[in-house]
Amino acid sequence: MPHLLFYGPPGTGKTSTILAMAKQMYGHKHLDTMTLELNASDDRGISIVRNEIQEFASTRTMVSNKFKLIILDECDAMTKDAQMALRRVMEKYVKNARFCLICNYVSKIIPALQSRCTRFRFMPLPMEFVKERVEYVCGNEGIETGSAVQQGGVKAVITLGGGDMRRTLNLLQSVAMGHANELSEANVYSTAGKPMPKDVEEIVRCLMNDDLKVAFEKVAGLTAHKGIALVDVLHELHELVFRIAMPRNARIELVATLADIEWNLMGGSAREELQLGAVVGAFVIAREQMVKGAV
């Protein structure tokens, strides 16, 4: 086995994969003595590389002739100095140990470490696999998923999970605890604090058809009544913008404006009411450009 580099979005099975490999290679009996796992919560500066990691990698075990396995989870949080020191350790003790580096952003790993590893990209989990696992968990926990309403809840959990199994199961557990195992679309979106698709469709209808003042009042009232954050609405609107038929230039300007509005909201100092007016105004301008393009 070469040195490994697992990277990709969180919750896609990177750590679970290497732990399953370790259990298969060493068995439960020798797992603790043959593996060293360090997480981002541990101190992983240059001193740890020179002392703990090097000491573990340099010694051979008497109970097995296999190489040891060193797992560095979330290694993109390691300092540059620690990564530089790790290069030599990986080469010097390759007969005794193999390294598995796990990270979310491969760009934060220095090229010298990347070249020493075989890289594996973990994509967001396919929806059919997530659904199969969610239904398995629901079956073991006594949560009904047979009716159309409950299937809508399962679909909502999978959609909001976005291919992240950890996030999906955490949301499923929160819904089950907060709503007495009643898995429905409304309960899922309410627990997650996200706008429901029908609410987003109503907002889009107002933005694309009503006058500026009327659209602002309706959207403001809907977000206040439903308790929806504007930044969550922006995420949904961004996806819908690419489904609406409009001229290319209008779409470009609208997407750029939505990006600026989200940046202002994430800064924390922008007034949400003022930014909502900017959203409504951006759609009104896009509508005018659509009319000109149709003439």
Buried (B, 14 or more C-beta within 10 A) or exposed (E): EEBBBBBBBBBBBBBEBBBEBBEEBBEEEBBEEBBBBBBBEEEBEBEBBBEBBBEBBEEBBEEBEBBBBBBBBBBBBBEEEBBBBBBEBBEEBBEBBBBBBBBBEBEBBEEEBBEBBEEBEBEBBEBEEBBEBBBEBBEEEEBEBEEEBBBBBBBBBBBBBBBBBBBBBEBBEBBBEEBEBBBBBBBBBBBBEBBBBEBBEBBBEBBBEBEBEEBBBBBBEBBEEBEBBBEBBBBBBBEBBEEBEBBEEBBEBBBEBBEEBBEBBEEEEBEBEEBBBBBBBBBBBBBEBBEEEEE
